[in-house]
Amino acid sequence: MVNSYDIIEYNGYSIQIERTPVEKMTGEQYWTFSIGQTGQPLLPVGKIYGGYEVVLAEAKKLIDSRNMNL
């Protein structure tokens, strides 16, 4: 099985959330994300999370903190 992903638009940014295949030994699954301004290349964040909702919340938090620093 290949990785699957969703792309979500949020506050002028694109978030690509990618799911790894289920680990055969443990049955666990991991999530990571990449972000970029809409229409620009996406940059991977490089952290691994344990759930879709967690990774989406972290991506939104990162975008919000970037927007606050502008």
Helices and strands as residue ranges (DSSP letters): E 4-10, E 13-19, E 31-37, E 43-44, H 52-68
